[in-house]
């Protein structure tokens, strides 16, 4: 559809000349000699070209009213020589550019093309933002289980705050999506979201990747480079698999979290950064604390708002919703004809344990759709990857001999020790690893004479 331009100019000849020029350039044109006559056409205009000096309502008042009625319209003002101050005032009110009379028609076309190009970029930018909002809105974190509803509520409460979040859960449960949802619903959503996979970064490169380096910091550092934290300034850093960060880097992370300060590798200059941190782990950080592999102070700094994401096998009621979502998504993205899932096929999906969680489910749906013969997935179409998993450990033999209780077996051992020691209680106690008094107590419980015998002190 051609771009529609509204011309508001009280000089008849100039209005006609501009109109004919724009029509010849392929634009649709509406024209009016006054603001009052132009206002009814504002809502259908893509661009308003108005003189500032008009009979009745002046151009500045008209501009305010026009942009109030149609905020998506662009605006260019025309002004006589010596009235640049008025043009600047108009630009403060929302005009994209101004033309000083007299002007060449080619220059008019150039200014219009520039303004329309800026409008197009803004519209595309807004579309992408709206698409991101739609993609990461809470109902895109698919789930109807009580556990997922609780996660949605927590995300909605924590997202607007500055609080650090620690996501815990098995690989593939969707921690990345939750981190992005937190970012997209926070005041930082218009700034960078930087994901850092701590497992993928070699230990000798981790410091320079996180905090950057200055020129000459090491062999090959020919230029200075900002780190991931600097790249995420005013935005969100997502530290995935935080449990794999070496202890020497943990100290530097703690400082960034507490002080918002760091130094690049090879530099003494302290830099500050404003980031919100969301961390994720599939490991037991408490066990790592006990083993000394993770700093306690960093753990508590990260664990301000903990969110535990349960595995898919513990929320099977979410599987049908996820499966349908993936069918629709993959069909659209890959242009596949599959439109639905049969009841027997859904039963197969629900019954499987999904050790790879949501990621494995999505991959299985895509594989099944690519190889399916019809437009509905049948049970035979569901191609669950047959990964050979470690066999369960063989059951261990019982500790106690069959037919014995612990008390009976203890008494048998005591009698055997007394037999081997020829009744010498001190020697029998040593064989059993007991003190002499402990053995005496047990013998008395068994009803065996606890008096001293001639060999006891030997």
C-alpha positions as CSV (number, residue, x, y, z in Angstrom):
1,X,0.0,0.0,0.0
2,X,1.5,3.4,-1.0
3,X,2.6,5.8,1.7
4,X,0.0,8.5,2.4
5,X,1.3,12.0,3.0
6,X,-0.8,14.9,4.3
7,X,0.2,18.4,3.1
8,X,-0.9,21.4,5.2
9,X,0.1,24.6,3.4
10,X,-2.0,27.8,3.0
11,X,-0.2,28.9,-0.1
12,X,-2.2,27.4,-2.9
13,X,0.5,27.2,-5.6
14,X,3.1,25.7,-3.3
15,X,0.6,23.2,-2.0
16,X,-0.3,22.1,-5.6
17,X,3.4,21.9,-6.7
18,X,4.4,19.7,-3.7
19,X,1.3,17.5,-4.2
20,X,2.0,16.9,-7.8
21,X,5.7,16.2,-7.1
22,X,4.9,13.6,-4.4
23,X,2.2,11.9,-6.5
24,X,4.7,11.6,-9.3
25,X,7.0,9.9,-6.8
26,X,4.4,7.3,-6.0
27,X,2.9,8.7,-2.8
28,X,-0.8,9.0,-2.1
29,X,-1.5,12.7,-1.2
30,X,-4.1,14.5,0.9
31,X,-3.8,18.3,1.0
32,X,-5.5,21.1,3.0
33,X,-5.0,24.9,3.3
34,X,-5.5,25.0,7.1
35,X,-5.1,22.9,10.2
36,X,-8.8,22.7,10.8
37,X,-9.4,21.2,7.3
38,X,-6.4,18.8,7.7
39,X,-7.3,17.3,11.1
40,X,-9.9,14.8,9.6
41,X,-7.2,13.3,7.4
42,X,-4.6,12.9,10.2
43,X,-5.6,9.4,11.2
44,X,-5.0,7.9,7.7
45,X,-1.7,9.7,7.2
46,X,1.7,8.0,7.4
47,X,3.5,11.3,7.2
48,X,2.4,14.9,7.9
49,X,4.1,17.8,6.0
50,X,3.0,21.1,7.6
51,X,3.8,24.7,7.5
52,X,4.3,26.3,10.9
53,X,2.5,29.5,9.9
54,X,-1.1,28.8,9.2
55,X,-4.4,30.7,9.3
56,X,-6.4,29.9,12.4
57,X,-4.7,27.1,14.4
58,X,-1.0,27.5,14.0
59,X,1.3,24.8,12.8
60,X,2.8,23.9,16.2
61,X,-0.7,23.5,17.8
62,X,-1.8,21.4,14.8
63,X,1.4,19.3,15.1
64,X,0.6,18.5,18.8
65,X,-3.0,17.6,17.9
66,X,-2.0,15.5,14.9
67,X,0.5,13.4,16.7
68,X,-1.9,12.9,19.6
69,X,-4.5,11.5,17.2
70,X,-2.0,9.4,15.2
71,X,1.2,8.7,17.3
72,X,2.6,6.5,14.5
73,X,2.7,9.2,11.9
74,X,5.9,10.9,11.0
75,X,6.0,14.7,10.8
76,X,8.1,17.3,8.9
77,X,7.6,21.0,9.4
78,X,8.2,23.8,6.8
79,X,9.3,27.2,8.0
80,X,10.3,30.5,6.5
81,X,13.9,31.7,6.6
82,X,14.7,33.1,10.1
83,X,12.2,30.9,12.0
84,X,14.6,28.1,12.8
85,X,13.8,28.5,16.5
86,X,10.2,27.6,15.8
87,X,11.3,24.5,13.8
88,X,13.4,23.4,16.7
89,X,10.4,23.8,19.0
90,X,8.4,21.7,16.6
91,X,11.0,18.9,16.7
92,X,10.8,18.9,20.5
93,X,7.1,18.2,20.1
94,X,7.7,15.2,17.8
95,X,8.6,16.5,14.3
96,X,11.3,14.3,12.7
97,X,12.8,17.0,10.6
98,X,12.2,20.5,9.1
99,X,12.6,22.2,5.7
100,X,13.5,25.9,5.4
101,X,11.7,27.7,2.7
102,X,12.4,28.0,-0.2
103,X,13.6,24.4,-0.8
104,X,14.2,22.3,-3.8
105,X,11.8,19.5,-4.5
106,X,14.6,17.0,-4.7
107,X,15.7,18.0,-1.2
108,X,12.1,17.5,-0.1
109,X,12.1,14.0,-1.5
110,X,15.4,13.2,0.3
111,X,14.1,14.4,3.7
112,X,10.9,12.5,3.3
113,X,12.8,9.3,2.4
114,X,15.0,9.7,5.4
115,X,12.1,10.2,7.8
116,X,10.2,7.3,6.3
117,X,13.3,5.1,6.7
118,X,13.6,6.0,10.4
119,X,9.9,5.3,10.8
120,X,10.4,1.9,9.2
121,X,13.3,1.0,11.5
122,X,11.4,2.1,14.6
123,X,8.4,0.0,13.5
124,X,10.6,-3.0,12.9
125,X,12.4,-2.5,16.2
126,X,9.0,-2.4,18.0
127,X,7.8,-5.5,16.1
128,X,10.9,-7.4,17.3
129,X,10.4,-6.2,20.9
130,X,6.7,-7.2,20.8
131,X,7.8,-10.6,19.3
132,X,10.3,-11.1,22.2
133,X,7.7,-10.1,24.7
134,X,5.3,-12.6,23.2
135,X,8.0,-15.3,23.0
136,X,9.0,-14.9,26.6
137,X,5.8,-14.0,28.3
138,X,4.9,-16.3,31.1
139,X,2.4,-18.4,29.2
140,X,5.3,-19.2,26.8
141,X,6.9,-21.0,29.7
142,X,4.6,-23.9,29.0
143,X,3.2,-25.7,32.0
144,X,0.0,-26.2,33.9
145,X,1.4,-28.2,36.9
146,X,1.3,-26.8,40.4
147,X,5.1,-26.6,40.3
148,X,5.2,-24.5,37.1
149,X,2.4,-22.2,38.3
150,X,4.5,-21.5,41.4
151,X,7.5,-20.7,39.2
152,X,5.4,-18.3,37.1
153,X,4.3,-16.5,40.2
154,X,7.9,-16.3,41.5
155,X,9.1,-15.0,38.2
156,X,6.4,-12.3,38.0
157,X,7.3,-11.1,41.5
158,X,11.1,-11.2,41.1
159,X,11.5,-9.9,37.6
160,X,10.8,-6.2,38.3
161,X,13.3,-6.2,41.2
162,X,17.2,-6.2,41.2
163,X,17.4,-9.4,43.2
164,X,19.9,-12.1,42.1
165,X,18.2,-15.4,41.2
166,X,19.6,-18.9,41.4
167,X,17.9,-21.5,39.1
168,X,18.4,-25.1,40.0
169,X,17.4,-28.1,38.1
170,X,18.5,-30.9,35.8
171,X,19.9,-30.2,32.3
172,X,17.2,-29.5,29.8
173,X,14.4,-28.4,32.2
174,X,14.2,-24.9,30.7
175,X,16.4,-22.8,33.0
176,X,17.6,-20.7,30.0
177,X,14.0,-19.8,29.1
178,X,13.2,-18.8,32.7
179,X,16.2,-16.6,32.9
180,X,15.2,-14.9,29.6
181,X,11.6,-14.4,30.9
182,X,13.0,-12.7,34.1
183,X,15.0,-10.4,31.8
184,X,12.1,-9.6,29.4
185,X,9.8,-8.7,32.3
186,X,12.3,-6.5,34.1
187,X,13.1,-2.8,33.7
188,X,16.4,-4.0,31.9
189,X,14.6,-5.6,29.0
190,X,15.8,-2.9,26.5
191,X,19.4,-3.6,27.4
192,X,21.6,-6.7,26.7
193,X,20.9,-10.2,27.9
194,X,24.3,-11.9,27.9
195,X,24.5,-15.7,28.5
196,X,27.7,-17.2,29.7
197,X,28.1,-21.0,29.7
198,X,30.6,-21.5,32.4
199,X,31.2,-25.1,31.4
200,X,32.2,-24.1,27.8
201,X,34.9,-21.6,28.9
202,X,38.3,-23.1,29.5
203,X,39.7,-22.2,32.9
204,X,42.7,-20.3,31.5
205,X,40.4,-18.1,29.4
206,X,37.5,-17.6,31.8
207,X,38.8,-14.4,33.5
208,X,39.6,-12.6,30.3
209,X,36.2,-13.7,28.8
210,X,34.2,-12.5,31.9
211,X,36.1,-9.3,32.7
212,X,38.0,-8.5,29.4
213,X,41.6,-7.6,29.0
214,X,43.8,-4.7,28.0
215,X,46.2,-4.5,25.1
216,X,49.4,-6.3,26.0
217,X,47.9,-8.3,28.8
218,X,49.2,-11.5,27.3
219,X,50.8,-12.8,24.0
220,X,48.4,-12.1,21.2
221,X,46.4,-9.3,23.0
222,X,47.0,-6.8,20.3
223,X,43.9,-4.7,21.2
224,X,41.9,-4.2,24.4
225,X,38.6,-6.2,24.6
226,X,35.7,-5.7,27.0
227,X,34.4,-8.8,28.8
228,X,30.9,-10.2,29.0
229,X,30.1,-8.2,32.1
230,X,30.9,-4.9,30.3
231,X,28.9,-6.0,27.3
232,X,25.9,-6.6,29.6
233,X,26.0,-3.2,31.3
234,X,22.5,-2.1,32.4
235,X,21.2,-5.5,31.3
236,X,21.3,-9.1,32.6
237,X,24.1,-11.6,32.9
238,X,23.0,-15.3,32.8
239,X,25.7,-17.5,34.4
240,X,24.8,-21.0,33.2
241,X,26.3,-23.9,35.2
242,X,27.8,-21.6,37.8
243,X,29.0,-24.7,39.8
244,X,31.8,-25.2,37.2
245,X,33.4,-21.8,37.9
246,X,37.0,-22.3,39.4
247,X,37.5,-21.0,42.9
248,X,39.9,-18.2,41.9
249,X,37.2,-16.8,39.5
250,X,34.6,-17.2,42.2
251,X,36.4,-14.5,44.3
252,X,36.1,-12.0,41.3
253,X,32.5,-12.9,40.7
254,X,31.7,-12.2,44.4
255,X,33.3,-8.8,44.1
256,X,31.2,-7.9,41.0
257,X,28.0,-9.0,42.8
258,X,28.9,-7.1,46.0
259,X,30.7,-4.0,44.7
260,X,29.8,-3.9,41.0
261,X,33.6,-3.5,40.4
262,X,36.3,-5.4,38.6
263,X,39.6,-4.9,36.7
264,X,40.3,-6.1,33.2
265,X,43.1,-8.6,32.9
266,X,46.4,-6.7,32.6
267,X,45.0,-3.5,34.0
268,X,44.9,-1.8,37.4
269,X,42.0,0.5,36.5
270,X,38.9,-0.3,38.4
271,X,35.7,-0.4,36.3
272,X,32.1,-0.4,37.5
273,X,29.2,-2.2,35.8
274,X,25.5,-2.2,36.5
275,X,24.2,-5.7,35.8
276,X,21.5,-8.1,37.2
277,X,22.8,-11.6,37.6
278,X,20.8,-14.8,37.1
279,X,22.7,-18.0,37.7
280,X,21.8,-21.6,37.0
281,X,23.2,-25.0,38.1
282,X,22.4,-28.6,37.6
283,X,24.7,-29.6,40.4
284,X,24.2,-29.7,44.1
285,X,25.9,-26.6,45.2
286,X,25.4,-27.5,48.9
287,X,27.5,-30.6,48.3
288,X,30.1,-28.5,46.6
289,X,30.2,-26.2,49.6
290,X,30.9,-29.1,51.9
291,X,33.6,-30.4,49.6
292,X,35.2,-26.9,49.5
293,X,34.7,-26.5,45.7
294,X,32.3,-23.6,46.0
295,X,32.6,-20.5,48.2
296,X,30.0,-20.2,50.9
297,X,29.8,-16.4,50.6
298,X,29.3,-16.5,46.8
299,X,26.6,-19.2,47.3
300,X,24.6,-17.0,49.6
301,X,25.1,-14.0,47.4
302,X,23.7,-15.9,44.4
303,X,20.9,-17.7,46.3
304,X,18.9,-14.6,47.1
305,X,15.9,-15.9,45.3
306,X,16.2,-19.6,44.6
307,X,13.9,-21.2,42.0
308,X,13.9,-25.0,41.7
309,X,12.8,-26.3,38.3
310,X,11.5,-29.9,38.7
311,X,12.4,-32.5,36.0
312,X,9.7,-33.4,33.4
313,X,9.1,-36.8,34.9
314,X,7.8,-35.1,38.1
315,X,5.3,-33.0,36.2
316,X,3.9,-35.3,33.6
317,X,0.7,-33.2,33.3
318,X,2.8,-30.6,31.5
319,X,3.9,-33.0,28.7
320,X,0.7,-32.7,26.5
321,X,0.8,-28.9,26.6
322,X,4.6,-28.9,25.8
323,X,4.1,-31.5,23.0
324,X,1.3,-29.5,21.3
325,X,3.3,-26.3,21.6
326,X,6.4,-28.0,19.9
327,X,4.3,-29.4,17.1
328,X,2.9,-26.0,16.3
329,X,6.2,-24.3,16.6
330,X,8.2,-26.8,14.5
331,X,5.5,-27.0,11.9
332,X,5.7,-23.3,11.5
333,X,9.5,-23.0,11.6
334,X,10.3,-26.0,9.4
335,X,7.2,-25.9,7.1
336,X,6.2,-29.4,8.1
337,X,2.6,-30.7,7.4
338,X,2.1,-32.3,10.9
339,X,-0.8,-30.6,12.7
340,X,-1.5,-32.7,15.7
341,X,-0.8,-35.7,18.0
342,X,-3.1,-38.8,18.3
343,X,-4.2,-40.0,21.8
344,X,-2.0,-43.2,21.6
345,X,1.0,-41.1,20.6
346,X,0.4,-38.7,23.5
347,X,0.2,-41.7,25.9
348,X,3.6,-42.8,24.7
349,X,5.0,-39.3,25.4
350,X,3.4,-39.1,28.8
351,X,4.6,-42.6,29.9
352,X,8.3,-41.9,29.1
353,X,10.6,-40.6,31.8
354,X,12.4,-38.0,29.6
355,X,15.9,-38.1,31.3
356,X,16.8,-35.2,29.0
357,X,13.7,-33.3,30.1
358,X,12.1,-30.6,27.9
359,X,15.0,-30.4,25.5
360,X,14.8,-34.1,24.8
361,X,11.0,-33.9,24.3
362,X,11.4,-31.1,21.7
363,X,14.1,-33.0,19.8
364,X,11.9,-36.2,19.9
365,X,8.9,-34.3,18.6
366,X,11.0,-32.7,15.7
367,X,12.5,-36.1,14.8
368,X,9.1,-37.7,14.8
369,X,7.5,-34.9,12.7
370,X,10.3,-35.1,10.1
371,X,9.8,-38.8,9.6
372,X,6.0,-39.0,10.0
373,X,3.9,-40.1,7.0
374,X,0.7,-38.3,7.8
375,X,-0.4,-34.9,9.2
376,X,-1.0,-36.4,12.7
377,X,1.6,-38.0,14.8
378,X,0.7,-41.6,15.6
379,X,2.1,-43.8,18.3
380,X,4.4,-45.5,15.7
381,X,5.7,-42.1,14.6
382,X,7.1,-41.3,18.1
383,X,10.8,-42.0,17.7
384,X,12.3,-41.9,21.2
385,X,16.0,-42.2,21.0
386,X,17.2,-45.5,22.4
387,X,20.2,-44.3,24.4
388,X,22.0,-47.0,26.2
389,X,21.9,-46.0,29.8
390,X,24.0,-47.5,32.6
391,X,22.6,-50.7,33.9
392,X,21.4,-50.6,37.5
393,X,23.8,-51.9,40.0
394,X,23.4,-55.6,40.9
395,X,21.7,-56.1,44.3
396,X,24.4,-56.6,46.9
397,X,24.4,-59.8,49.0
398,X,22.8,-59.3,52.5
399,X,25.2,-58.2,55.3
400,X,23.7,-60.7,57.8
401,X,23.6,-64.4,57.2
402,X,20.1,-65.6,56.2
403,X,17.9,-66.3,59.2
404,X,19.9,-64.2,61.7
405,X,18.9,-60.9,63.3
406,X,21.6,-58.4,64.2
407,X,21.4,-59.3,67.9
408,X,21.7,-63.1,67.2
409,X,24.7,-62.5,64.9
410,X,26.4,-60.4,67.5
411,X,26.0,-63.0,70.2
412,X,27.3,-65.6,67.8
413,X,30.4,-63.5,67.2
414,X,31.0,-63.0,70.9
415,X,30.7,-66.7,71.6
416,X,33.2,-67.4,68.8
417,X,35.6,-64.8,70.1
418,X,35.4,-66.3,73.6
419,X,36.0,-69.8,72.2
420,X,39.1,-68.7,70.3
421,X,40.4,-66.9,73.4
422,X,39.8,-69.9,75.6
423,X,37.5,-67.8,77.8
424,X,40.0,-65.0,78.3
425,X,37.7,-61.9,78.2
426,X,40.6,-59.4,77.6
427,X,41.8,-61.3,74.6
428,X,38.2,-61.8,73.2
429,X,37.6,-58.1,73.5
430,X,40.7,-57.4,71.4
431,X,39.5,-59.8,68.8
432,X,36.1,-58.1,68.6
433,X,37.6,-54.5,68.7
434,X,35.8,-53.8,72.0
435,X,36.9,-52.5,75.3
436,X,36.9,-55.0,78.1
437,X,34.1,-53.2,79.9
438,X,32.0,-53.2,76.7
439,X,32.4,-57.0,76.3
440,X,31.5,-57.5,80.0
441,X,28.3,-55.6,79.5
442,X,27.4,-57.7,76.4
443,X,28.2,-60.9,78.2
444,X,26.0,-59.9,81.1
445,X,23.2,-59.1,78.6
446,X,23.6,-62.7,77.2
447,X,23.5,-64.2,80.7
448,X,27.0,-65.4,80.6
449,X,29.1,-65.4,83.9
450,X,30.9,-62.1,84.1
451,X,33.1,-62.9,87.0
452,X,36.9,-62.7,86.7
453,X,38.7,-65.8,85.6
454,X,42.3,-66.6,86.2
455,X,43.3,-65.7,82.7
456,X,41.5,-62.4,82.3
457,X,44.4,-60.2,83.2
458,X,47.0,-62.2,81.2
